[in-house]
Amino acid sequence: MRRAGRGLLREGTPSNEDAVFTEAGLSGPVRVEVSGGRVFRRDEDDIVASVFSLSSAAPQVFGERLAEFEQDLRALLRKASSTGQFSERAGPISLRIWCS
């Protein structure tokens, strides 16, 4: 029931949601694995938006230092890629489907 790397919950959730679903009368789960591997092209704005979409890096987390953080992030991205282009390989997705 620990958080694994990159935000994945490989061991389930700490709240034991399986028991909650079962007690609610649902059956399952049926597990479906969707393989990753597709490569997406991203630009600087895509990466910044992706970072801000994380709950740990949501804009409100930075308060008055938001502009400073974004400026530093963009400088780091420009240093990492002279073209401003990045590649992101999609990882696998595991779906757990419950039925009523």
Rosetta blueprint (number, residue, H / E / L):
1 M L
2 R L
3 R L
4 A L
5 G H
6 R H
7 G H
8 L L
9 L L
10 R L
11 E L
12 G L
13 T L
14 P L
15 S L
16 N L
17 E H
18 D H
19 A H
20 V H
21 F H
22 T H
23 E H
24 A L
25 G L
26 L L
27 S E
28 G E
29 P E
30 V E
31 R E
32 V E
33 E E
34 V E
35 S L
36 G L
37 G L
38 R L
39 V E
40 F E
41 R E
42 R E
43 D E
44 E H
45 D H
46 D H
47 I H
48 V H
49 A H
50 S H
51 V H
52 F H
53 S L
54 L L
55 S H
56 S H
57 A H
58 A L
59 P H
60 Q H
61 V H
62 F H
63 G H
64 E H
65 R H
66 L H
67 A H
68 E H
69 F H
70 E H
71 Q H
72 D H
73 L H
74 R H
75 A H
76 L H
77 L H
78 R H
79 K H
80 A H
81 S L
82 S L
83 T L
84 G L
85 Q E
86 F E
87 S E
88 E E
89 R E
90 A L
91 G L
92 P L
93 I E
94 S E
95 L E
96 R E
97 I E
98 W E
99 C E
100 S L
